[in-house]
């Protein structure tokens, strides 16, 4: 899994998934402890999943803390201004213009239009 994809979204939710998989791998390693090779493989997998889960949990906490710090520095009037409906519409319009997208999808040409285009191109 790509690191960017791993860190996107909510890392604290993903960390729970990785920790659960790690715990299951650990239980599986204990269940197959008589087979030395398989035990090592499962133990290594459990360690990797638990490590990624703990790292994601820590990253999620750091990210939330940083967000709170940034939000505390922004004045309330700026937040209200940025979240107002006219501001949202303005951002949408600028994004559409920059991306070159039209607000309304174009209608598909009719059979008659396509036939005329084919005949006029010959």
C-alpha positions in Angstrom: 0.0 0.0 0.0 1.3 3.4 -0.9 2.4 5.6 2.0 0.2 8.5 0.8 -2.8 6.3 0.6 -2.1 4.9 4.0 -1.9 8.3 5.6 -4.9 9.8 3.9 -8.4 9.7 5.4 -8.6 9.1 9.2 -5.4 7.5 10.4 -6.9 6.7 13.8 -9.6 4.5 12.2 -7.1 2.8 10.0 -4.9 2.2 13.0 -7.6 0.1 14.6 -7.8 -2.1 11.6 -4.1 -2.7 11.6 -4.0 -3.4 15.3 -6.9 -5.9 15.0 -5.1 -7.7 12.1 -1.9 -7.7 14.1 -3.7 -9.2 17.1 -5.2 -11.9 14.9 -1.8 -12.7 13.5 -0.4 -12.9 16.9 -3.2 -15.3 18.0 -2.5 -17.3 14.8 1.2 -17.4 15.6 0.4 -18.8 19.0 -1.9 -21.4 17.5 0.8 -22.7 15.1 3.7 -22.4 17.5 4.7 -26.1 16.9 5.6 -25.3 13.2 8.7 -23.2 13.6 8.8 -21.7 10.1 5.1 -20.8 10.1 5.4 -19.4 13.7 8.1 -17.0 12.7 6.2 -15.9 9.6 3.1 -15.2 11.6 5.0 -13.5 14.4 6.8 -11.2 11.8 3.4 -10.4 10.2 1.9 -9.6 13.6 4.8 -7.3 14.5 4.5 -5.5 11.2 0.8 -4.9 11.5 1.0 -3.9 15.1 3.9 -1.5 14.3 2.0 0.1 11.5 -1.1 0.4 13.7 0.8 2.1 16.5 2.5 4.4 14.0 -0.8 5.4 12.5 -2.4 6.0 15.9 0.5 8.3 16.8 0.3 10.1 13.5 -3.5 10.6 14.0 -2.9 12.1 17.4 -0.2 14.4 16.0 -2.4 15.4 13.1 -5.3 16.2 15.4 -3.1 18.2 17.7 -1.7 20.2 14.8 -5.2 20.9 13.5 -6.3 22.2 16.9 -3.2 24.5 17.0 -3.9 25.9 13.6 -7.6 26.4 14.2 -6.9 28.2 17.5 -4.7 30.7 15.6 -7.3 31.6 13.0 -9.8 34.4 14.1 -13.5 33.5 14.3 -14.4 36.1 11.7 -12.1 34.5 9.2 -13.6 31.1 9.8 -17.1 32.5 9.4 -16.1 34.3 6.2 -14.5 31.2 4.7 -17.4 28.9 5.5 -20.1 31.3 4.2 -22.2 30.2 1.2 -21.0 33.0 -1.1 -17.3 32.0 -0.4 -18.1 28.3 -1.1 -19.7 29.3 -4.4 -16.8 31.5 -5.4 -14.3 28.7 -4.7 -16.4 26.3 -6.8 -16.6 28.7 -9.7 -12.9 29.4 -9.6 -12.2 25.6 -9.5 -14.5 25.0 -12.4 -12.8 27.7 -14.4 -9.3 26.5 -13.7 -10.2 22.9 -14.4 -11.9 23.9 -17.6 -15.2 22.2 -16.7 -18.6 23.5 -17.7 -21.2 23.6 -15.0 -23.8 21.9 -17.2 -23.0 18.7 -19.1 -23.4 19.0 -22.8 -26.2 17.1 -24.4 -25.4 14.2 -26.7 -25.8 14.9 -30.4 -28.9 13.4 -32.0 -28.7 10.8 -34.8 -29.6 13.5 -37.3 -26.7 15.8 -36.1 -24.2 12.9 -36.3 -25.4 12.0 -39.8 -25.1 15.6 -41.0 -21.6 15.8 -39.5 -20.5 12.6 -41.3 -22.0 13.8 -44.6 -20.5 17.3 -44.4 -17.0 15.9 -43.7 -16.9 14.0 -47.0 
